[in-house]
Amino acid sequence: MSFKFKNHHFITTIEELKQYLPLSKDEEKVIKEIHKIHPMKITKYYLSLINPKDEKDPIKKMIIPSKGELDLEGDYDASCESSNVKTVGLQHKYPQTALILTTNRCTAYCRHCFRKRLAGLPSNEVVRRFKESIDYVRNHKEIDNIILSGGDALALTSEVLEKFFEEISTIPHVKYIRIASRVPVVFPERINKGHKLIKMVKKFTKKKRICLVTHFNHPREITKESVRAVKRFLDAGATAYNQTVLLKGVNDKADILAELWNKLIEVGVLPYYLFQCRPVKRVKKHFSVSLEKGVKIFSDAKKKTHGNIICRRIKYCMSHAEGKAEIIGIIGKDIYFKWHQNKNQNDFESFFKRRLKKDAIWLDDLH
């Protein structure tokens, strides 16, 4: 049975939202203004995780539009993804990895989204002719993995996803497929009732390694329903990894990150990146934590994690235009980095430092 996306699963208007969450007149005014530019979409499940009595609720901050989104400082394409486009909808930044923007849709629109420029909006960036993308991958034998992203790949129907998987599975040099998705977090029902989806994953794990890349940011997102969704993927033969974004007012405390990572490991999801929030327009001022604070938070969080090798392998990184820079730490007046990945292969694995600036949030802010 294929899961059917229904309107009753989602809240997309202020009128609907007010039925579940009290809003002040000022909040309503701000949401209306933002809604004209960037859509609001919330699953009723995720809305139920909000504590309506807490004005600073972290779940609320991640999903309800607020006045922070009125700030235009930043860049909609902060990591210059446009420079990596090879065919419509396909990015090839690092030799071994191809990223396919499968859709501009998500099952919920996170307010901190780094692809705010296209999420839920008309876009020329998402894939239109999948065959062109497949042909590109076939002709580039250095590519050994494909990321299905968006939007959210699991916002697509199982029928469409199956066509993608069928094509990819015929490419010998592609060894594994990564599905980047926040669906297990915001809409686990899509997986828990998506019997055709799980059947498809079981089928294709016999041909390629399938990895579910989740995006849990806060311990309260780990619920009975979200754990069940992840477990269904694991039972189908997939693996599961998690990327977390460091977000001001959400998880910028060591205790919160440590609790998140410990719980993820307990349910079979391996946390491997803490990402610095990209300086995206309508996101930068609202969610970014300074690098100086981020280094301290990350270090303190790792000290509080379970004493196992998995947590010790988590990396604090930044997806910069040049590549993925691992943020190593601060010595004196300098902050140290390592190119975990780089567009220029001569810089791969190289270390470098910059003079630390107190409120810097991005590599470009540093001398």
LODONU-708456 format. One record per residue (C-alpha): residue in one letter; x, y, z. Coordinates in nm, 3 decimals, always signed. Layout:
node res:A | c1:X | c2:Y | c3:Z
...
This chain:
node res:M | c1:+0.000 | c2:+0.000 | c3:+0.000
node res:S | c1:+0.135 | c2:+0.341 | c3:-0.097
node res:F | c1:+0.109 | c2:+0.625 | c3:+0.154
node res:K | c1:-0.121 | c2:+0.907 | c3:+0.042
node res:F | c1:-0.035 | c2:+1.265 | c3:+0.132
node res:K | c1:-0.357 | c2:+1.435 | c3:+0.246
node res:N | c1:-0.433 | c2:+1.800 | c3:+0.321
node res:H | c1:-0.552 | c2:+1.710 | c3:+0.670
node res:H | c1:-0.194 | c2:+1.611 | c3:+0.762
node res:F | c1:-0.068 | c2:+1.970 | c3:+0.722
node res:I | c1:-0.128 | c2:+2.322 | c3:+0.848
node res:T | c1:-0.055 | c2:+2.586 | c3:+0.587
node res:T | c1:-0.261 | c2:+2.892 | c3:+0.690
node res:I | c1:-0.276 | c2:+3.121 | c3:+0.992
node res:E | c1:-0.642 | c2:+3.036 | c3:+1.042
node res:E | c1:-0.556 | c2:+2.666 | c3:+1.075
node res:L | c1:-0.260 | c2:+2.740 | c3:+1.300
node res:K | c1:-0.470 | c2:+2.949 | c3:+1.541
node res:Q | c1:-0.690 | c2:+2.646 | c3:+1.607
node res:Y | c1:-0.395 | c2:+2.467 | c3:+1.766
node res:L | c1:-0.163 | c2:+2.739 | c3:+1.892
node res:P | c1:-0.246 | c2:+3.075 | c3:+2.057
node res:L | c1:-0.097 | c2:+3.367 | c3:+1.864
node res:S | c1:-0.060 | c2:+3.728 | c3:+1.971
node res:K | c1:-0.164 | c2:+4.002 | c3:+1.729
node res:D | c1:+0.201 | c2:+4.084 | c3:+1.670
node res:E | c1:+0.284 | c2:+3.719 | c3:+1.594
node res:E | c1:-0.009 | c2:+3.696 | c3:+1.354
node res:K | c1:+0.101 | c2:+4.013 | c3:+1.176
node res:V | c1:+0.458 | c2:+3.886 | c3:+1.135
node res:I | c1:+0.347 | c2:+3.544 | c3:+1.011
node res:K | c1:+0.124 | c2:+3.707 | c3:+0.750
node res:E | c1:+0.412 | c2:+3.921 | c3:+0.625
node res:I | c1:+0.657 | c2:+3.630 | c3:+0.603
node res:H | c1:+0.396 | c2:+3.401 | c3:+0.451
node res:K | c1:+0.382 | c2:+3.628 | c3:+0.147
node res:I | c1:+0.747 | c2:+3.544 | c3:+0.074
node res:H | c1:+0.817 | c2:+3.200 | c3:+0.223
node res:P | c1:+0.547 | c2:+2.938 | c3:+0.272
node res:M | c1:+0.445 | c2:+2.791 | c3:+0.605
node res:K | c1:+0.381 | c2:+2.420 | c3:+0.625
node res:I | c1:+0.361 | c2:+2.226 | c3:+0.950
node res:T | c1:+0.251 | c2:+1.871 | c3:+1.015
node res:K | c1:-0.003 | c2:+1.830 | c3:+1.291
node res:Y | c1:+0.226 | c2:+1.570 | c3:+1.443
node res:Y | c1:+0.520 | c2:+1.812 | c3:+1.473
node res:L | c1:+0.292 | c2:+2.088 | c3:+1.600
node res:S | c1:+0.189 | c2:+1.857 | c3:+1.883
node res:L | c1:+0.549 | c2:+1.859 | c3:+2.010
node res:I | c1:+0.531 | c2:+2.233 | c3:+2.087
node res:N | c1:+0.466 | c2:+2.347 | c3:+2.444
node res:P | c1:+0.215 | c2:+2.631 | c3:+2.384
node res:K | c1:+0.293 | c2:+2.781 | c3:+2.727
node res:D | c1:+0.661 | c2:+2.827 | c3:+2.645
node res:E | c1:+0.727 | c2:+3.137 | c3:+2.434
node res:K | c1:+1.085 | c2:+3.017 | c3:+2.374
node res:D | c1:+0.993 | c2:+2.660 | c3:+2.287
node res:P | c1:+1.270 | c2:+2.523 | c3:+2.057
node res:I | c1:+1.029 | c2:+2.323 | c3:+1.838
node res:K | c1:+0.820 | c2:+2.634 | c3:+1.787
node res:K | c1:+1.126 | c2:+2.836 | c3:+1.685
node res:M | c1:+1.221 | c2:+2.580 | c3:+1.419
node res:I | c1:+0.879 | c2:+2.561 | c3:+1.254
node res:I | c1:+0.668 | c2:+2.876 | c3:+1.324
node res:P | c1:+0.757 | c2:+3.192 | c3:+1.126
node res:S | c1:+0.878 | c2:+3.475 | c3:+1.350
node res:K | c1:+1.013 | c2:+3.831 | c3:+1.320
node res:G | c1:+1.373 | c2:+3.707 | c3:+1.290
node res:E | c1:+1.289 | c2:+3.612 | c3:+0.932
node res:L | c1:+1.236 | c2:+3.975 | c3:+0.843
node res:D | c1:+1.612 | c2:+4.037 | c3:+0.863
node res:L | c1:+1.763 | c2:+4.034 | c3:+0.514
node res:E | c1:+2.130 | c2:+4.007 | c3:+0.609
node res:G | c1:+2.296 | c2:+3.710 | c3:+0.445
node res:D | c1:+2.280 | c2:+3.527 | c3:+0.113
node res:Y | c1:+2.013 | c2:+3.288 | c3:-0.012
node res:D | c1:+2.289 | c2:+3.072 | c3:-0.161
node res:A | c1:+2.542 | c2:+3.108 | c3:+0.120
node res:S | c1:+2.749 | c2:+2.807 | c3:+0.009
node res:C | c1:+2.740 | c2:+2.894 | c3:-0.364
node res:E | c1:+2.561 | c2:+2.574 | c3:-0.461
node res:S | c1:+2.484 | c2:+2.728 | c3:-0.798
node res:S | c1:+2.853 | c2:+2.700 | c3:-0.890
node res:N | c1:+2.835 | c2:+2.320 | c3:-0.857
node res:V | c1:+2.540 | c2:+2.261 | c3:-1.093
node res:K | c1:+2.628 | c2:+2.031 | c3:-1.385
node res:T | c1:+2.281 | c2:+1.953 | c3:-1.519
node res:V | c1:+1.949 | c2:+2.091 | c3:-1.399
node res:G | c1:+1.895 | c2:+1.950 | c3:-1.050
node res:L | c1:+2.237 | c2:+1.784 | c3:-1.016
node res:Q | c1:+2.530 | c2:+1.925 | c3:-0.818
node res:H | c1:+2.881 | c2:+1.777 | c3:-0.831
node res:K | c1:+3.101 | c2:+1.954 | c3:-0.578
node res:Y | c1:+3.325 | c2:+1.672 | c3:-0.457
node res:P | c1:+3.459 | c2:+1.399 | c3:-0.690
node res:Q | c1:+3.290 | c2:+1.098 | c3:-0.529
node res:T | c1:+2.950 | c2:+1.254 | c3:-0.456
node res:A | c1:+2.661 | c2:+1.369 | c3:-0.676
node res:L | c1:+2.371 | c2:+1.552 | c3:-0.515
node res:I | c1:+2.030 | c2:+1.549 | c3:-0.684
node res:L | c1:+1.765 | c2:+1.805 | c3:-0.590
node res:T | c1:+1.467 | c2:+1.575 | c3:-0.637
node res:T | c1:+1.196 | c2:+1.826 | c3:-0.542
node res:N | c1:+1.136 | c2:+2.174 | c3:-0.405
node res:R | c1:+0.874 | c2:+2.036 | c3:-0.163
node res:C | c1:+0.903 | c2:+1.927 | c3:+0.199
node res:T | c1:+0.648 | c2:+1.782 | c3:+0.439
node res:A | c1:+0.726 | c2:+2.076 | c3:+0.670
node res:Y | c1:+0.912 | c2:+2.400 | c3:+0.603
node res:C | c1:+1.179 | c2:+2.456 | c3:+0.869
node res:R | c1:+1.248 | c2:+2.821 | c3:+0.937
node res:H | c1:+1.626 | c2:+2.761 | c3:+0.948
node res:C | c1:+1.636 | c2:+2.593 | c3:+0.606
node res:F | c1:+1.960 | c2:+2.659 | c3:+0.415
node res:R | c1:+1.773 | c2:+2.615 | c3:+0.084
node res:K | c1:+1.512 | c2:+2.873 | c3:+0.174
node res:R | c1:+1.553 | c2:+3.011 | c3:-0.177
node res:L | c1:+1.369 | c2:+2.711 | c3:-0.325
node res:A | c1:+1.180 | c2:+2.530 | c3:-0.045
node res:G | c1:+0.812 | c2:+2.540 | c3:-0.135
node res:L | c1:+0.873 | c2:+2.801 | c3:-0.406
node res:P | c1:+0.882 | c2:+2.780 | c3:-0.786
node res:S | c1:+1.239 | c2:+2.686 | c3:-0.876
node res:N | c1:+1.455 | c2:+2.612 | c3:-1.177
node res:E | c1:+1.705 | c2:+2.424 | c3:-0.960
node res:V | c1:+1.524 | c2:+2.094 | c3:-0.906
node res:V | c1:+1.565 | c2:+1.802 | c3:-1.141
node res:R | c1:+1.334 | c2:+1.800 | c3:-1.444
node res:R | c1:+1.472 | c2:+1.528 | c3:-1.666
node res:F | c1:+1.609 | c2:+1.261 | c3:-1.437
node res:K | c1:+1.768 | c2:+1.083 | c3:-1.732
node res:E | c1:+2.008 | c2:+1.376 | c3:-1.782
node res:S | c1:+2.125 | c2:+1.342 | c3:-1.424
node res:I | c1:+2.164 | c2:+0.966 | c3:-1.459
node res:D | c1:+2.359 | c2:+1.007 | c3:-1.783
node res:Y | c1:+2.593 | c2:+1.253 | c3:-1.611
node res:V | c1:+2.659 | c2:+1.006 | c3:-1.328
node res:R | c1:+2.716 | c2:+0.721 | c3:-1.577
node res:N | c1:+2.979 | c2:+0.929 | c3:-1.752
node res:H | c1:+3.161 | c2:+1.019 | c3:-1.428
node res:K | c1:+3.295 | c2:+0.696 | c3:-1.287
node res:E | c1:+3.456 | c2:+0.872 | c3:-0.993
node res:I | c1:+3.107 | c2:+0.914 | c3:-0.843
node res:D | c1:+3.047 | c2:+0.632 | c3:-0.597
node res:N | c1:+2.747 | c2:+0.774 | c3:-0.407
node res:I | c1:+2.439 | c2:+0.981 | c3:-0.477
node res:I | c1:+2.250 | c2:+1.202 | c3:-0.233
node res:L | c1:+1.877 | c2:+1.237 | c3:-0.298
node res:S | c1:+1.788 | c2:+1.569 | c3:-0.145
node res:G | c1:+1.561 | c2:+1.864 | c3:-0.212
node res:G | c1:+1.336 | c2:+1.989 | c3:-0.060
node res:D | c1:+1.291 | c2:+1.649 | c3:+0.094
node res:A | c1:+1.325 | c2:+1.331 | c3:-0.108
node res:L | c1:+1.068 | c2:+1.153 | c3:+0.111
node res:A | c1:+0.811 | c2:+1.419 | c3:+0.023
node res:L | c1:+0.795 | c2:+1.241 | c3:-0.314
node res:T | c1:+0.559 | c2:+0.950 | c3:-0.365
node res:S | c1:+0.700 | c2:+0.600 | c3:-0.332
node res:E | c1:+0.626 | c2:+0.543 | c3:-0.701
node res:V | c1:+0.849 | c2:+0.834 | c3:-0.806
node res:L | c1:+1.122 | c2:+0.732 | c3:-0.563
node res:E | c1:+1.117 | c2:+0.379 | c3:-0.698
node res:K | c1:+1.186 | c2:+0.508 | c3:-1.050
node res:F | c1:+1.487 | c2:+0.699 | c3:-0.916
node res:F | c1:+1.615 | c2:+0.391 | c3:-0.737
node res:E | c1:+1.566 | c2:+0.170 | c3:-1.042
node res:E | c1:+1.778 | c2:+0.400 | c3:-1.258
node res:I | c1:+2.052 | c2:+0.446 | c3:-0.999
node res:S | c1:+2.073 | c2:+0.073 | c3:-0.927
node res:T | c1:+2.185 | c2:+0.010 | c3:-1.288
node res:I | c1:+2.504 | c2:+0.218 | c3:-1.246
node res:P | c1:+2.786 | c2:-0.018 | c3:-1.139
node res:H | c1:+3.023 | c2:+0.243 | c3:-0.994
node res:V | c1:+2.758 | c2:+0.391 | c3:-0.763
node res:K | c1:+2.789 | c2:+0.190 | c3:-0.443
node res:Y | c1:+2.539 | c2:+0.361 | c3:-0.215
node res:I | c1:+2.245 | c2:+0.600 | c3:-0.209
node res:R | c1:+2.187 | c2:+0.856 | c3:+0.063
node res:I | c1:+1.834 | c2:+0.982 | c3:+0.130
node res:A | c1:+1.853 | c2:+1.320 | c3:+0.304
node res:S | c1:+1.529 | c2:+1.370 | c3:+0.491
node res:R | c1:+1.365 | c2:+1.543 | c3:+0.786
node res:V | c1:+1.051 | c2:+1.332 | c3:+0.740
node res:P | c1:+1.135 | c2:+1.091 | c3:+1.027
node res:V | c1:+1.144 | c2:+1.399 | c3:+1.253
node res:V | c1:+0.849 | c2:+1.606 | c3:+1.133
node res:F | c1:+0.622 | c2:+1.349 | c3:+0.967
node res:P | c1:+0.704 | c2:+0.990 | c3:+1.078
node res:E | c1:+0.356 | c2:+0.877 | c3:+0.971
node res:R | c1:+0.475 | c2:+0.889 | c3:+0.609
node res:I | c1:+0.724 | c2:+0.610 | c3:+0.695
node res:N | c1:+0.526 | c2:+0.425 | c3:+0.960
node res:K | c1:+0.230 | c2:+0.385 | c3:+0.722
node res:G | c1:+0.434 | c2:+0.387 | c3:+0.402
node res:H | c1:+0.441 | c2:+0.014 | c3:+0.345
node res:K | c1:+0.534 | c2:+0.050 | c3:-0.023
node res:L | c1:+0.827 | c2:+0.273 | c3:+0.071
node res:I | c1:+0.970 | c2:+0.019 | c3:+0.315
node res:K | c1:+0.912 | c2:-0.265 | c3:+0.070
node res:M | c1:+1.106 | c2:-0.064 | c3:-0.189
node res:V | c1:+1.395 | c2:-0.002 | c3:+0.051
node res:K | c1:+1.416 | c2:-0.376 | c3:+0.127
node res:K | c1:+1.424 | c2:-0.448 | c3:-0.246
node res:F | c1:+1.701 | c2:-0.203 | c3:-0.333
node res:T | c1:+1.925 | c2:-0.267 | c3:-0.030
node res:K | c1:+2.001 | c2:-0.597 | c3:-0.204
node res:K | c1:+2.148 | c2:-0.396 | c3:-0.493
node res:K | c1:+2.298 | c2:-0.086 | c3:-0.329
node res:R | c1:+2.373 | c2:+0.030 | c3:+0.021
node res:I | c1:+2.098 | c2:+0.271 | c3:+0.128
node res:C | c1:+2.161 | c2:+0.529 | c3:+0.397
node res:L | c1:+1.894 | c2:+0.743 | c3:+0.562
node res:V | c1:+2.045 | c2:+1.079 | c3:+0.662
node res:T | c1:+1.819 | c2:+1.224 | c3:+0.929
node res:H | c1:+1.813 | c2:+1.576 | c3:+1.070
node res:F | c1:+1.732 | c2:+1.566 | c3:+1.442
node res:N | c1:+1.818 | c2:+1.895 | c3:+1.614
node res:H | c1:+1.666 | c2:+1.858 | c3:+1.960
node res:P | c1:+1.609 | c2:+1.566 | c3:+2.203
node res:R | c1:+1.233 | c2:+1.634 | c3:+2.211
node res:E | c1:+1.217 | c2:+1.538 | c3:+1.843
node res:I | c1:+1.309 | c2:+1.183 | c3:+1.940
node res:T | c1:+0.966 | c2:+1.034 | c3:+2.008
node res:K | c1:+0.809 | c2:+0.692 | c3:+1.994
node res:E | c1:+0.683 | c2:+0.770 | c3:+1.643
node res:S | c1:+1.014 | c2:+0.903 | c3:+1.508
node res:V | c1:+1.207 | c2:+0.611 | c3:+1.657
node res:R | c1:+0.966 | c2:+0.367 | c3:+1.494
node res:A | c1:+1.013 | c2:+0.540 | c3:+1.157
node res:V | c1:+1.391 | c2:+0.508 | c3:+1.178
node res:K | c1:+1.365 | c2:+0.147 | c3:+1.296
node res:R | c1:+1.157 | c2:+0.057 | c3:+0.991
node res:F | c1:+1.440 | c2:+0.177 | c3:+0.768
node res:L | c1:+1.697 | c2:-0.011 | c3:+0.974
node res:D | c1:+1.490 | c2:-0.330 | c3:+0.968
node res:A | c1:+1.465 | c2:-0.295 | c3:+0.590
node res:G | c1:+1.844 | c2:-0.312 | c3:+0.565
node res:A | c1:+1.932 | c2:+0.058 | c3:+0.552
node res:T | c1:+2.172 | c2:+0.244 | c3:+0.778
node res:A | c1:+2.093 | c2:+0.573 | c3:+0.953
node res:Y | c1:+2.313 | c2:+0.875 | c3:+1.024
node res:N | c1:+2.226 | c2:+1.215 | c3:+1.164
node res:Q | c1:+2.333 | c2:+1.569 | c3:+1.086
node res:T | c1:+2.249 | c2:+1.839 | c3:+1.340
node res:V | c1:+2.263 | c2:+2.214 | c3:+1.283
node res:L | c1:+2.378 | c2:+2.437 | c3:+1.569
node res:L | c1:+2.086 | c2:+2.676 | c3:+1.619
node res:K | c1:+2.058 | c2:+2.970 | c3:+1.856
node res:G | c1:+1.772 | c2:+2.927 | c3:+2.099
node res:V | c1:+1.723 | c2:+2.564 | c3:+1.998
node res:N | c1:+2.026 | c2:+2.351 | c3:+2.083
node res:D | c1:+2.305 | c2:+2.597 | c3:+2.167
node res:K | c1:+2.371 | c2:+2.435 | c3:+2.504
node res:A | c1:+2.611 | c2:+2.146 | c3:+2.565
node res:D | c1:+2.357 | c2:+1.953 | c3:+2.776
node res:I | c1:+2.101 | c2:+1.960 | c3:+2.494
node res:L | c1:+2.344 | c2:+1.840 | c3:+2.227
node res:A | c1:+2.485 | c2:+1.566 | c3:+2.450
node res:E | c1:+2.135 | c2:+1.440 | c3:+2.533
node res:L | c1:+2.043 | c2:+1.445 | c3:+2.163
node res:W | c1:+2.350 | c2:+1.249 | c3:+2.054
node res:N | c1:+2.323 | c2:+0.996 | c3:+2.337
node res:K | c1:+1.958 | c2:+0.928 | c3:+2.257
node res:L | c1:+2.025 | c2:+0.897 | c3:+1.884
node res:I | c1:+2.292 | c2:+0.633 | c3:+1.944
node res:E | c1:+2.055 | c2:+0.442 | c3:+2.172
node res:V | c1:+1.799 | c2:+0.413 | c3:+1.890
node res:G | c1:+2.049 | c2:+0.316 | c3:+1.621
node res:V | c1:+2.114 | c2:+0.651 | c3:+1.453
node res:L | c1:+2.481 | c2:+0.753 | c3:+1.430
node res:P | c1:+2.542 | c2:+1.129 | c3:+1.472
node res:Y | c1:+2.835 | c2:+1.241 | c3:+1.261
node res:Y | c1:+2.810 | c2:+1.615 | c3:+1.191
node res:L | c1:+2.727 | c2:+1.925 | c3:+1.388
node res:F | c1:+2.694 | c2:+2.194 | c3:+1.123
node res:Q | c1:+2.751 | c2:+2.564 | c3:+1.170
node res:C | c1:+2.430 | c2:+2.739 | c3:+1.060
node res:R | c1:+2.482 | c2:+2.889 | c3:+0.715
node res:P | c1:+2.448 | c2:+3.271 | c3:+0.689
node res:V | c1:+2.132 | c2:+3.250 | c3:+0.481
node res:K | c1:+1.908 | c2:+3.550 | c3:+0.429
node res:R | c1:+1.620 | c2:+3.546 | c3:+0.684
node res:V | c1:+1.809 | c2:+3.282 | c3:+0.884
node res:K | c1:+2.150 | c2:+3.428 | c3:+0.969
node res:K | c1:+2.055 | c2:+3.675 | c3:+1.246
node res:H | c1:+1.780 | c2:+3.454 | c3:+1.379
node res:F | c1:+1.965 | c2:+3.124 | c3:+1.425
node res:S | c1:+2.343 | c2:+3.168 | c3:+1.394
node res:V | c1:+2.578 | c2:+3.109 | c3:+1.688
node res:S | c1:+2.925 | c2:+3.265 | c3:+1.684
node res:L | c1:+3.217 | c2:+3.036 | c3:+1.603
node res:E | c1:+3.375 | c2:+3.122 | c3:+1.937
node res:K | c1:+3.066 | c2:+3.003 | c3:+2.126
node res:G | c1:+3.017 | c2:+2.709 | c3:+1.891
node res:V | c1:+3.364 | c2:+2.566 | c3:+1.960
node res:K | c1:+3.301 | c2:+2.581 | c3:+2.337
node res:I | c1:+2.951 | c2:+2.429 | c3:+2.310
node res:F | c1:+3.074 | c2:+2.147 | c3:+2.088
node res:S | c1:+3.369 | c2:+2.064 | c3:+2.313
node res:D | c1:+3.157 | c2:+2.065 | c3:+2.628
node res:A | c1:+2.886 | c2:+1.853 | c3:+2.463
node res:K | c1:+3.133 | c2:+1.581 | c3:+2.363
node res:K | c1:+3.255 | c2:+1.561 | c3:+2.723
node res:K | c1:+2.900 | c2:+1.483 | c3:+2.833
node res:T | c1:+2.831 | c2:+1.207 | c3:+2.581
node res:H | c1:+2.843 | c2:+0.835 | c3:+2.653
node res:G | c1:+3.197 | c2:+0.704 | c3:+2.664
node res:N | c1:+3.193 | c2:+0.535 | c3:+2.325
node res:I | c1:+3.387 | c2:+0.578 | c3:+2.006
node res:I | c1:+3.078 | c2:+0.688 | c3:+1.808
node res:C | c1:+3.036 | c2:+1.021 | c3:+1.987
node res:R | c1:+3.408 | c2:+1.085 | c3:+1.969
node res:R | c1:+3.383 | c2:+1.079 | c3:+1.590
node res:I | c1:+3.129 | c2:+1.363 | c3:+1.563
node res:K | c1:+3.274 | c2:+1.657 | c3:+1.371
node res:Y | c1:+3.188 | c2:+2.027 | c3:+1.396
node res:C | c1:+3.185 | c2:+2.150 | c3:+1.036
node res:M | c1:+3.095 | c2:+2.433 | c3:+0.804
node res:S | c1:+2.968 | c2:+2.384 | c3:+0.447
node res:H | c1:+3.158 | c2:+2.668 | c3:+0.287
node res:A | c1:+3.164 | c2:+2.754 | c3:-0.085
node res:E | c1:+3.516 | c2:+2.609 | c3:-0.109
node res:G | c1:+3.437 | c2:+2.290 | c3:+0.077
node res:K | c1:+3.354 | c2:+2.129 | c3:+0.407
node res:A | c1:+3.575 | c2:+2.288 | c3:+0.673
node res:E | c1:+3.607 | c2:+2.102 | c3:+1.001
node res:I | c1:+3.627 | c2:+2.350 | c3:+1.291
node res:I | c1:+3.907 | c2:+2.212 | c3:+1.508
node res:G | c1:+3.937 | c2:+2.460 | c3:+1.796
node res:I | c1:+4.081 | c2:+2.784 | c3:+1.929
node res:I | c1:+4.437 | c2:+2.846 | c3:+2.048
node res:G | c1:+4.512 | c2:+3.196 | c3:+2.172
node res:K | c1:+4.380 | c2:+3.446 | c3:+1.919
node res:D | c1:+4.349 | c2:+3.195 | c3:+1.634
node res:I | c1:+4.082 | c2:+2.947 | c3:+1.528
node res:Y | c1:+4.198 | c2:+2.633 | c3:+1.349
node res:F | c1:+4.031 | c2:+2.447 | c3:+1.064
node res:K | c1:+4.088 | c2:+2.140 | c3:+0.850
node res:W | c1:+3.950 | c2:+2.088 | c3:+0.501
node res:H | c1:+3.745 | c2:+1.774 | c3:+0.556
node res:Q | c1:+3.647 | c2:+1.804 | c3:+0.188
node res:N | c1:+3.743 | c2:+2.062 | c3:-0.072
node res:K | c1:+3.663 | c2:+2.143 | c3:-0.433
node res:N | c1:+4.036 | c2:+2.180 | c3:-0.484
node res:Q | c1:+4.176 | c2:+1.833 | c3:-0.418
node res:N | c1:+4.520 | c2:+1.982 | c3:-0.343
node res:D | c1:+4.370 | c2:+2.131 | c3:-0.024
node res:F | c1:+4.206 | c2:+1.805 | c3:+0.089
node res:E | c1:+4.297 | c2:+1.722 | c3:+0.452
node res:S | c1:+4.503 | c2:+2.042 | c3:+0.487
node res:F | c1:+4.499 | c2:+2.250 | c3:+0.807
node res:F | c1:+4.474 | c2:+2.627 | c3:+0.823
node res:K | c1:+4.403 | c2:+2.900 | c3:+1.075
node res:R | c1:+4.240 | c2:+3.241 | c3:+1.087
node res:R | c1:+4.255 | c2:+3.523 | c3:+1.339
node res:L | c1:+3.945 | c2:+3.488 | c3:+1.553
node res:K | c1:+3.690 | c2:+3.766 | c3:+1.551
node res:K | c1:+3.453 | c2:+3.773 | c3:+1.847
node res:D | c1:+3.116 | c2:+3.770 | c3:+1.668
node res:A | c1:+3.225 | c2:+3.586 | c3:+1.351
node res:I | c1:+2.986 | c2:+3.314 | c3:+1.241
node res:W | c1:+3.142 | c2:+3.217 | c3:+0.906
node res:L | c1:+3.483 | c2:+3.168 | c3:+0.750
node res:D | c1:+3.439 | c2:+3.481 | c3:+0.539
node res:D | c1:+3.407 | c2:+3.690 | c3:+0.859
node res:L | c1:+3.762 | c2:+3.602 | c3:+0.967
node res:H | c1:+4.088 | c2:+3.773 | c3:+0.880
